[in-house]
Amino acid sequence: MNHTVLARKWRPKKFADLVGQQNTVTVLQNIISSGRLHHAYLLTGTRGVGKTTIARIIAKALNCLNPQNSEPCGSCENCQQIDRGRYVDVIEIDAASNTGVDNIREVLENAQYAPTSGKYKIYIIDEVHMLSKSAFNAMLKTLEEPPAHVVFILATTDVQKVPITILSRCLQLKLRNLSAIEIEDHLRYVLEQEQVGAESAALELLAQAANGSMRDALSLTDQAIAFSNANITEIITRQMLGISENSSIIEILTAIQKADSVSLINICQRLNSEGVSLENILEQINYSLFNIGLAQLSPQPQLSNELQNLAKLISLQDCQLYFEISNLGLEQIRKVQNQYPVFVMNLLRMIAFTIGSHQDKQLIIQAANCTTELAPTTVTSTTAIQQVKEEKLANTPKPTVTAELTENIQIMQAVTPQEIENEQQNDLKTKELAPWEESITTEEIPLAAEPVNSEQLIAALPEETESRQEVTETSKIEGPLDQFSNWLEFVKAIDLTQIDKTIAVVLSNCSQTNSNNPDELTLVINDSYRQLVTTACVDQIEQMLFSKYQRHFDLSFNFVTEIQDGTLKSHNQAEANALQQSAEEAIQSDLVIQDLIINFAAKIVPNSIKPL
């Protein structure tokens, strides 16, 4: 078999060939060129970053017959023998297989003899942390005072397990994880030399999947070459790695941002059916949240437009919360065999733990409609209400009995559906206004839970009154700000969907109190929102006030256990209650409905009436 895998074929032979370890290379080159050699080196770092490779380059540099500025020549007999693993004075020991004290004692006894052909006898002990405690103890004396011709090079991926007495006797060199850009550039160079085509997006995926290990990257590249038949594309690489497309990650984050659990679960089911790696998807979500967090605090022009938009919609607090949940999820998902439940529950946890209640989220989502529909039309009298309803009626289809209601009505054969329809049309023609256009009453008429007779129905019908209370009277606030009527009008003029969600929740749940100082503005808010009223939040609201009215207000908050009126939320609820009451009164007063209730013992199903 003549083929050699890329990780072995492209293993560096000189210090200059090493990628991403410039600090360590500089130290070693200076040591070798100055002749200030240490008798023991400890190379630490994750797998595949070059520990064993650097140990062999050190061995070649120390025993090379024709060294060139601290670099081995690579062509002399000693260098070639070391590359082939046949040099007698370079002894490589796998500590994972030779953990006992007897193995180390044999090594130490042979260390007393002089090298056969080179200047130094090099002992390379890989995964040294696997040695037993007695084996470490046997090494202490030799490591402290070794023979002049002996150099120990220890390598480990878990330096925490190496006894401190060993660490103090070694020169420690920590190898760092390679960046994705360094790995990607090296893979591009290797594939150009191998004459293999590869897309840049595919190389980026391979570099990220390597997690800082060049050996892993080259091994994955070998797999990609075989999988793609020497034409590495992004689609094939995603299939090989089990990585979902970026659009799926955007869909997941968008569903979380909108608190749309139904869509989120559907996406999870689809990804699970496609057989992608759920761990990899959670890692992608984690990395996307990292990029979103960066974009929220500093410009990130290289970020995609989708992530840039999400950075504007997701608050700083929520982004940090999502990132922490995804970190915990990655720890959990690696410990279980069935990853799907852990994956889904971690994503649902992001929705459940988001700052602010679900009701607050819905308030923010619907704020645009509230601003455009309610703010321009301030209902101050029954006449104004009548005008608004007449405008809506122009484009509203004629009322008919809803399907939900007809399912609960037992119609006798004495009255056919055609007769009911004709009677309804005649009633509508004789009335100047439809029943639901009557003035809103301030007293709620209860729905009939049981069949009622005609006397009960007539007693319950609404009566005309000479004057009505204003609908918005309960939310009216007299405030010190002469530029606008009150705090409610200020909040209604803001598009809450375009600002930070935390600020939107605070604005929507505040009401204004009176103040003698026109430059002071005191807001009242429920104590449950105290954690949202931060210094940054107050500063932003002050800036919004200044931008709107060109003057500075000294803003302060009072926290109370219960707040009734004056907030946007209470205002919207009052409007919704008024519309609901009007709709119920319209159904109760409709002649067709009255006839059905009186003659056929029909009843209105509670909570079945919805305003148009």
Secondary structure, DSSP 8 states (H G I E B T S, - for coil): -----HHHHT---SGGG-SS-HHHHHHHHHHHHHT---SEEEEE-STTSSHHHHHHHHHHHHH-SS-BTTB--S-SHHHHHHHHT--TTEEEEETTT--SHHHHHHHHHHTTS--SSSS-EEEEEETGGGS-HHHHHHHHHHHHS--TTEEEEEEES-GGGS-HHHHTTSEEEE-----HHHHHHHHHHHHHHHT-EE-HHHHHHHHHHTTT-HHHHHHHHHHHHHHHTSEE-HHHHHHHHT---HHHHHHHHHHHHTT-HHHHHHHHHHHHHHT--HHHHHHHHHHHHHHHHHHHHS--TTS-HHHHHHHHHS-HHHHHHHHHHHHHHHHHHTT-S-HHHHHHHHHHHHHHTSSS-HHHHHHHHTHHHHHHHTSS----SHHHHHHHHHHHHTTS------HHHHTT----TTS-HHHHHHHHHHHHHH-SS-GGGS---SS-----SS---HHHHHHHS----S----TTGGG----S-TTSS-HHHHHHTS-GGGS-HHHHHHHHTEEEE--SSTTEEEEEEEGGGGGG--HHHHHHHHHHHHHHHSS--EEEEEEES---SSSHHHHHHHHHHHHHHHHHHHHHH-HHHHHHHHHH-----TT-----
